[in-house]
């Protein structure tokens, strides 16, 4: 898989995650924008990539339970590989 394809998948996941979190009332549009800006800054400055959900949790804008519920909606009732990491 090409690196561009990997990044596109990553961006699509983040967009979907943010959309679902917003539609459920867990976060505001401003919070999503701020988290996305941090994600871009991390990537541009060479820091380790963080998932949107990780940034939202670090800021205490969503709970681990809310994250898990959104991931289940996105990927089904299976443990998504990224849930096994610190993300």
C-alpha positions, 0 to 999 in steps of 0.5 A: 500500500502506498504511503499516500493511501495510508495517509488518506485512510488515516485522514478519512478515519479522523474525519469520520471519528470527529463527525460522529463525536460532534453529531453525538454532542461529545465535542464542539466544532471548535474542539475538533478544529483545535485537535485537527490543528494539533494533529497537523502540527505534530505531523509537520514538525516530525512528532509522533502521529496521534489519532484524533481520538487520542488528542480529544482524550488527552484534552479530556474532551471525550472519555475512553468509553465515548471513544470506544463507542464511536470506534464500534460504530465505525468498525463494528463490534470488534476490537479495532487494532488501534485500541490495543495501542496507546491511541 
